[in-house]
Amino acid sequence: MTAAVDPDRSEWDVIVLGGAAAGENAAQYASQFSGLSSVLVENHLVGGECSYWACMPSKALLRPVEVVDAAAHLPGVSARLDPAGVFARRDRVINGLDDTSQVTWALNTGIDVVRGYGRLAGERTVVVSRPDGSARTLTARHAVVVDTGSCPAVPDVPGLRAALPWTSRDVTTMSEVPRRVVILGGGVVACEAATWLHGLGAEVTVVHRGERLLARNEPFAGTLVGEELHNAGVRLRLGQSMSQVKRSEARDTGEGRVHGGEVSVTLDDGTTIVADEVVVAAGRTPNTDDIGLETVGLSAGGFLDVDEQQAVREADGTWLYAIGDVCGRALLTHMGKYQARIAGEAIAARATGSADLPSATAGHIGSPQVIFTTPEVGSAGVTEQQAREAGIDVETVEYDLAALAGTYVMRADYRGRAKLVIDRADDVVVGATFVGAGIAELVHSATTAIVGRVPVSTLWHVVPSYPTASEIWLRLLETLRGNRHATLGE
């Protein structure tokens, strides 16, 4: 049977509730290994948050800023930003918010697509509501996979919601650069948005209740990013919160939001900041409050607890799976897609009676991430603090990335740092962090070392190319060896 959009059928082997990147992978892996039929149920755009409002547009905005910054540090090279050109390229990257290519991919892969808002309506049952008021019931022979994602959390600051602040969706798809912007938050979205907004010419103020940025990373990561933002002219109000927000006029017309006049932000110390837009980047909430969880004996709202095959633990049987942001294991697109591959393979294995089930344990040990700020922050595994909290006998080593020939060639005034967290008992790397220009591609080597549990004695023979930033591995291992010899000599 040829795959179709809104096909005239009601039963599939696998129903995926939400057609984001992870959901696409779950349907693909469930189908391609055993021939199971699958369908994506999506109310908005197939491809989801990452393709249109998060990963792809944000990186399309950050890349030009990165290039101009690199040029500014190279004598004899110059570059400038053209916001209109940057936005035009961003629009091409997100296909003008048109999901035709994603739908075509699904259909060519043999995956059906049903348009509408899906909710669970009992075991292996999904009811899809359409804007015209009609509904249809879909049944899964084997499994339903929940991939409904997450949405920005907006704190209960007086006046904030009434001011209709921007969220991550607005700031990645803006068509004009606001003159003055206040960003609430100090995590990944806040720091990346501050980087591209300032790079495109906005006056940016970051308000964050914490004492440092990027608190989930090694402390030096937030410090270096904060220093770079400050030196570039971004105003950092750390250790502070918003106490009130006012805008003279703001309303949602139903066809779009209308902002009238400036927005006034009052901080908890009484300071008032006047801006043209406020961006809320204060965490995310799983989209699980209106997907029919109560019909299968689960509580609405909150993250869904899953096992190592991504099956929802509290569901009766092994028919309900959750992947991506809704399971809360790692709110990263690539990790959601990894979970989807595991879930798809597990569904296929159970459908064919195989006892050879995959496990997501190993992949989550590495859990890599790159933050595309200036400088970039790359990490894999755990931080030193997380390792100690897990009871690991920790050994650490750090090195200045600016002391490499490869980074000196990138820019004479290079600033950066690297750190390895080592399980002393097993002598394997369990965490790695790199901060500096051009370090994004170092993260996969760290992920490989961590997931593969490659002994430090073996890593010593993994020779890095010269002159590249990957030489940091040699310098870290040399420093570690020196530290150990010094300890033995005490």
C-alpha positions in Angstrom: 0.0 0.0 0.0 1.4 3.4 -1.0 1.9 5.9 1.9 -0.4 8.9 1.9 -1.5 12.1 3.7 -4.7 11.5 5.6 -5.2 8.0 4.1 -8.6 6.3 4.2 -7.8 3.7 6.9 -8.0 3.5 10.6 -5.5 0.9 11.7 -1.7 0.7 11.7 0.9 -1.3 13.5 2.5 1.9 15.1 0.9 5.3 15.7 3.3 8.2 16.5 1.6 11.0 18.3 3.6 14.0 17.1 5.6 14.3 13.9 8.8 16.0 15.0 12.3 14.8 14.2 12.2 12.1 16.9 8.8 10.9 15.9 9.9 10.5 12.3 12.8 8.3 13.4 10.5 6.2 15.6 8.2 5.5 12.7 11.1 4.8 10.3 12.9 2.4 12.6 9.7 0.6 13.5 8.9 0.1 9.8 12.3 -0.5 8.1 13.4 -3.5 10.2 10.2 -5.6 10.2 7.8 -4.1 7.7 5.5 -2.7 10.3 3.0 0.0 9.1 3.3 3.4 10.8 1.6 6.8 10.8 2.6 10.2 12.0 -0.2 12.3 13.6 0.7 16.0 13.5 -1.3 19.1 14.1 1.3 21.6 12.9 4.4 21.0 10.8 6.0 17.6 10.2 9.6 18.0 11.4 8.6 19.8 14.5 10.3 22.3 16.8 13.9 21.6 15.7 13.3 21.9 12.0 11.4 25.2 12.1 11.7 27.1 15.4 14.8 25.8 17.3 18.0 24.0 16.2 17.9 24.8 12.5 16.9 28.5 12.5 19.0 29.3 15.6 22.1 27.9 14.0 21.3 29.7 10.7 21.3 32.9 12.7 24.4 32.1 14.7 26.6 30.9 11.9 26.9 34.4 10.3 27.7 35.9 13.7 30.4 33.3 14.2 31.9 34.0 10.8 32.1 37.7 11.3 33.6 37.2 14.8 36.2 34.9 13.3 37.1 37.4 10.6 37.4 40.2 13.2 40.2 38.2 14.8 42.2 37.6 11.6 44.4 40.4 10.3 43.7 41.0 6.6 40.2 39.6 6.7 37.0 41.6 7.1 33.3 40.7 7.0 30.0 42.3 7.9 26.5 41.2 8.6 23.5 42.1 6.5 20.4 41.2 8.6 18.1 41.0 5.6 20.5 38.5 4.0 20.8 36.6 7.2 17.0 36.3 7.6 16.6 35.3 3.9 19.1 32.5 4.4 17.4 31.5 7.7 14.1 31.3 5.8 15.7 29.0 3.2 17.0 26.7 6.0 13.5 26.4 7.5 11.8 26.1 4.1 9.7 29.1 4.7 7.9 27.2 7.5 6.6 24.8 4.8 6.8 21.1 5.7 6.3 19.7 2.1 9.8 18.2 2.0 9.4 16.5 5.4 6.1 15.1 4.4 7.6 13.9 1.1 10.4 12.2 3.0 7.8 10.4 5.3 5.8 9.2 2.3 8.8 8.0 0.4 9.9 6.1 3.5 6.5 4.4 3.6 5.1 6.4 6.6 1.5 7.7 6.4 0.7 11.2 7.7 -2.5 12.2 9.4 -3.2 15.9 9.9 -4.9 17.0 13.2 -4.6 17.1 16.9 -4.2 13.6 18.4 -5.2 12.4 21.9 -5.1 9.0 23.5 -8.5 7.5 23.9 -7.7 4.2 25.6 -5.2 1.5 25.0 -3.6 1.6 21.5 -6.3 4.1 20.5 -5.9 7.7 19.3 -8.6 10.2 18.3 -7.6 12.9 15.9 -9.5 16.2 16.0 -9.5 18.5 13.0 -10.1 22.3 12.8 -13.5 21.7 11.0 -14.8 19.9 14.1 -14.6 16.4 12.6 -12.7 13.6 14.3 -11.5 10.1 13.4 -10.3 7.2 15.5 -7.0 5.4 14.8 -6.0 2.1 16.3 -2.5 0.7 16.8 -1.9 -3.1 16.5 1.4 -2.9 18.5 2.3 0.5 19.8 1.7 4.2 20.3 4.7 6.5 20.5 4.3 9.9 22.2 6.5 12.6 20.7 4.5 15.7 21.5 7.5 17.8 22.6 7.7 20.7 24.9 6.8 24.4 25.0 8.5 27.4 26.6 7.8 28.0 30.3 6.7 31.5 31.1 7.3 32.5 34.8 4.5 34.1 36.9 6.0 37.6 36.8 3.4 40.3 37.2 2.5 41.7 33.8 4.8 39.4 31.8 2.2 37.3 30.1 0.0 40.4 29.4 3.0 42.0 27.6 3.0 39.1 25.1 6.8 38.4 25.4 8.7 36.6 22.7 9.6 33.0 23.3 12.2 30.8 21.4 9.8 30.5 18.5 9.5 34.3 18.0 13.2 35.1 18.4 14.3 32.4 15.9 11.8 33.5 13.2 11.9 37.3 13.7 12.0 39.4 10.5 13.4 42.6 12.0 16.0 43.1 14.7 14.5 44.9 17.7 16.7 47.9 18.9 16.6 46.9 22.5 15.9 43.4 23.9 15.7 42.0 27.5 16.3 38.3 27.8 15.0 36.4 30.8 17.1 33.3 31.5 20.7 32.2 31.6 20.7 28.8 29.9 21.4 27.6 26.4 18.5 29.4 24.6 19.2 32.7 26.5 22.9 32.7 25.8 22.5 31.7 22.1 19.8 34.3 21.5 21.9 37.0 23.2 24.8 36.0 20.9 22.8 36.4 17.6 20.7 39.3 18.7 23.7 41.3 19.7 25.6 40.2 16.6 22.7 41.5 14.4 22.8 44.9 16.1 20.4 44.8 19.1 21.2 46.3 22.5 20.8 43.2 24.7 20.3 42.8 28.5 20.3 39.4 30.1 18.5 39.0 33.4 19.2 35.8 35.2 18.5 34.8 38.8 21.6 32.6 39.0 25.0 33.9 39.7 26.5 32.4 36.5 25.3 31.5 33.1 25.0 27.9 31.8 24.7 26.5 35.3 24.4 22.9 34.2 27.9 23.0 32.6 31.3 23.2 34.2 31.7 26.6 35.9 34.3 27.9 33.5 31.9 27.5 30.6 29.5 30.0 31.9 32.3 32.3 33.0 34.0 32.4 29.6 30.7 32.9 27.8 29.6 35.6 30.2 32.9 37.4 29.9 32.7 37.3 26.1 29.1 38.6 26.1 30.1 41.4 28.6 33.1 42.4 26.5 31.0 42.5 23.4 28.6 45.0 25.1 25.8 42.7 26.4 24.5 43.8 29.7 24.4 41.0 32.3 22.2 41.3 35.3 23.1 38.1 37.1 21.6 37.2 40.5 18.5 39.3 39.7 14.9 38.6 38.8 12.1 40.5 37.1 9.5 41.8 39.6 7.2 43.5 37.1 6.7 43.9 33.4 4.5 46.6 31.7 3.7 47.3 28.1 1.3 50.1 27.1 -0.6 48.0 24.6 -0.3 44.3 23.7 -3.1 42.1 22.3 -3.5 38.9 20.4 -5.8 39.5 17.4 -6.3 35.9 16.6 -4.3 36.3 13.5 -1.2 37.6 15.2 0.1 39.5 18.2 0.1 43.3 18.2 2.6 45.1 20.4 2.1 48.7 21.1 4.9 50.8 22.5 7.9 50.0 24.7 8.0 47.4 27.4 9.2 48.4 30.8 10.9 45.7 33.0 11.4 46.3 36.7 14.1 44.2 38.5 14.0 43.1 42.1 16.4 45.8 43.1 14.1 48.5 41.7 16.1 49.1 38.5 13.9 49.7 35.4 15.0 48.6 31.9 13.1 49.9 28.9 13.1 47.7 25.8 11.3 47.0 22.6 10.9 43.2 23.2 11.3 40.8 26.1 12.5 37.2 25.3 11.6 34.5 27.8 14.1 31.7 27.8 13.4 30.2 31.3 13.0 26.5 30.6 10.5 24.3 28.9 7.4 22.3 29.9 6.4 18.9 28.4 3.3 18.9 26.2 1.5 16.2 28.1 -1.4 18.0 29.7 -3.9 17.5 26.8 -3.0 14.3 25.1 -5.5 11.9 26.8 -3.1 10.4 29.3 -6.0 10.0 31.8 -7.7 7.6 29.4 -5.0 5.1 30.0 -4.6 5.6 33.7 -1.8 8.2 33.7 -1.7 11.7 35.1 -1.9 14.6 32.7 1.0 17.0 32.7 4.7 16.4 33.6 7.3 14.2 32.1 6.6 10.5 31.2 8.8 8.0 33.1 10.3 5.5 30.6 12.4 2.4 30.8 15.5 1.5 28.7 13.4 0.7 25.7 11.5 4.1 26.1 8.3 2.3 27.1 6.2 4.3 29.6 6.7 2.5 33.0 3.2 3.3 34.5 1.3 2.2 31.4 -0.3 -1.3 31.5 1.7 -3.5 29.2 4.4 -2.4 26.7 2.4 -0.7 24.1 3.0 3.0 25.1 6.3 4.6 24.4 7.6 8.2 24.9 10.6 9.9 23.2 12.1 13.3 23.0 11.3 16.1 25.4 8.2 14.5 26.9 10.3 11.8 28.7 12.6 14.4 30.2 15.8 12.3 29.9 17.7 14.8 27.7 15.9 17.7 26.0 18.1 17.6 22.9 17.0 16.7 19.4 19.8 14.3 18.7 19.1 12.4 22.0 15.4 12.4 21.2 16.2 10.8 17.8 18.4 8.3 19.5 15.6 7.4 21.9 13.3 7.1 18.8 15.7 4.6 17.2 15.7 2.5 20.4 11.9 2.6 20.7 11.4 1.8 17.0 13.8 -1.2 17.2 12.1 -2.4 20.5 8.6 -2.2 19.0 9.8 -4.1 15.9 11.5 -6.7 18.1 8.4 -7.2 20.3 6.2 -7.4 17.2 8.2 -10.3 15.8 8.6 -12.0 19.2 12.3 -11.4 19.5 13.8 -11.3 22.9 16.8 -9.3 21.7 15.7 -5.8 22.9 17.8 -2.7 22.5 18.7 -0.5 25.4 19.1 3.3 25.6 21.5 3.1 28.6 24.8 3.4 26.8 23.7 6.3 24.6 22.6 8.4 27.6 26.0 7.9 29.2 27.5 10.2 26.5 24.6 12.7 26.0 26.6 15.2 23.9 25.7 18.9 23.5 27.1 21.9 21.7 26.1 25.4 22.7 26.8 27.7 19.7 27.7 30.8 21.6 30.9 32.9 21.3 32.9 31.0 22.4 31.3 27.6 21.7 30.7 25.2 24.6 30.8 21.5 23.9 30.2 18.7 26.4 29.6 15.0 26.8 28.9 12.8 29.8 28.8 14.3 33.2 30.4 17.3 34.9 32.7 16.9 37.9 29.9 17.8 40.3 27.5 15.3 38.7 30.1 12.6 38.9 30.8 13.3 42.6 27.1 13.3 43.3 26.9 9.9 41.6 29.5 8.5 44.0 32.3 8.2 41.4 35.9 8.4 42.6 36.8 11.4 40.5 40.0 12.5 38.9 40.1 15.7 36.7 42.5 17.4 34.4 42.2 20.8 32.7 44.2 22.6 30.0 44.2 26.0 28.3 43.0 25.6 24.7 44.8 28.8 23.8 48.2 27.0 24.3 47.8 24.9 21.2 49.3 25.6 17.8 46.0 24.7 16.1 44.1 27.3 18.1 46.8 29.9 17.6 46.4 29.6 13.9 42.6 30.2 14.3 43.2 33.4 16.2 46.2 34.8 18.0 44.0 36.0 20.9 42.2 32.6 21.3 40.5 32.0 24.7 39.3 28.6 25.8 39.6 25.8 28.2 39.1 22.0 28.3 38.4 19.5 31.1 38.2 15.8 31.4 36.4 14.0 34.3 37.8 10.5 34.9 36.5 7.6 36.9 39.6 6.8 38.8 38.6 3.2 39.6 38.0 2.2 36.0 40.4 4.7 34.5 37.9 5.9 31.9 36.6 9.3 30.9 33.1 9.9 32.1 32.8 13.6 31.2 34.4 16.2 29.0 33.9 19.9 28.4 35.5 22.2 25.8 35.0 25.9 25.5 36.5 27.9 22.6 36.1 28.8 19.0 35.7 25.8 16.7 35.4 23.1 19.3 32.1 21.7 18.2 33.6 18.8 16.3 35.7 17.8 19.4 32.6 16.6 21.1 32.1 13.4 19.1 35.5 12.2 20.0 34.7 12.7 23.7 31.3 10.9 23.3 33.1 8.0 21.7 35.6 7.7 24.5 32.8 7.9 27.1 30.3 5.6 25.6 33.0 3.1 24.5 34.6 3.3 27.9 38.0 3.6 26.2 40.8 3.2 28.9 43.0 6.3 29.3 45.9 4.0 28.5 44.4 3.4 25.1 43.5 7.0 24.5 47.2 7.8 24.8 47.8 6.0 21.5 45.0 7.9 19.7 47.2 10.5 17.9 45.6 13.8 17.1 46.4 15.7 13.8 48.6 18.7 13.9 47.9 21.6 14.0 44.3 21.2 15.0 42.2 21.9 18.1 42.0 18.1 18.6 45.6 18.2 19.9 43.9 19.2 23.2 43.5 15.5 23.8 47.2 14.9 23.8 47.8 17.9 26.1 45.1 16.8 28.5 46.6 13.3 28.7 50.1 14.6 29.1 49.0 16.8 31.9 47.1 13.9 33.5 50.2 11.7 33.3 52.3 14.4 34.8 49.9 14.9 37.7 49.9 11.2 38.4 53.7 11.0 38.4 53.8 14.0 40.7 51.4 12.3 43.1 53.4 9.1 43.1 56.5 11.0 43.9 55.0 12.7 47.0 
